[in-house]
Amino acid sequence: MLKGINQWCYPEGTSLEKVLEYSKEAGFETVELNVNPSGGIGLTVDSSADDAKKIKSIIEAYDLEIKSISTALLWQFPLSSPDEAVRARGRAIVEKQIELAAAMDVDTVLVVPGIVSEEVTYDQCYQRSQKELRKVLPLAEKHQVHIGIENVWNKFLLSPLEMSRYVDELDSEYAGVYFDIGNVLQFGYPEQWIRILGSRICKVHVKDFNTSVGNITGFVPLLAGDVNWQAISKALKELGYKGPLTAELSPYKLDTKALAVDTAKHIELIIDAG
């Protein structure tokens, strides 16, 4: 497995060059960039394929790889929205992710499938998001880019059996799971999810969680929470997973680089734990 870090682990406004410099110096092998709004740093909704290729060249100049692309924009434009125009915006964002990934020879894009709320019922979220994903899967298949459905705190896909069913119903080898270990812990056991999801897992996010807090403020640095990392490492090795374990953590307030240094060491311990 590889040591990976997401761009969000650095304070907002950190230049792409600093993200790459700090990541390399800390010992990471891969970086995960995010598709940001217009005017953002790195990849944005306005980036062209040529822009993406130039960014990949910069990444490679730091002797790093990029294997996945994320975005937070689907919280603003969810594929489950009752507004058809909002869903269309969300679909366009996923298509942009796929196009940029293809230009960079990246094989996975992270997708938050939808959000259950008082206005959007669980079954509506399920049906609408699948309908929109089926519209973008032909593009993913054309470019051989996997859509990694992430388990997040969106009150949706709350069990590994249901997530497996959701992905299988999309009926495409390019529909899979972007598994977030820390996001599961309040609702189950991530090592069980790994074994049930199996080969559906495209990529893995790592973060830790303190279950005694029990809400969104319970996320903590790696090894500081209640995740059973030995069980996680063992389950991933049994699966034969060889991709990145990509950290997705809140930046330290005092030192921009310190989190990267600490987290790279923590991921090494996690890989060895199993």
Secondary structure, DSSP 8 states (H G I E B T S, - for coil): -EEEEEGGGS-TT--HHHHHHHHHHHT-SEEEEE-B-TT-SSSBTT--HHHHHHHHHHHHHTT-EEEEEE-SHHHHS-TT-SSHHHHHHHHHHHHHHHHHHHHTT--EEEE------SSS-HHHHHHHHHHHHHHHHHHHHHHT-EEEEE--SSS---SHHHHHHHHHHH--TTEEEEEEHHHHTTTS-HHHHHHHHGGGEEEEEE-EE-TTT-SGGGEESTTSSS--HHHHHHHHHHHT--SEEEE-----SS-TTHHHHHHHHHHHHHHHH-
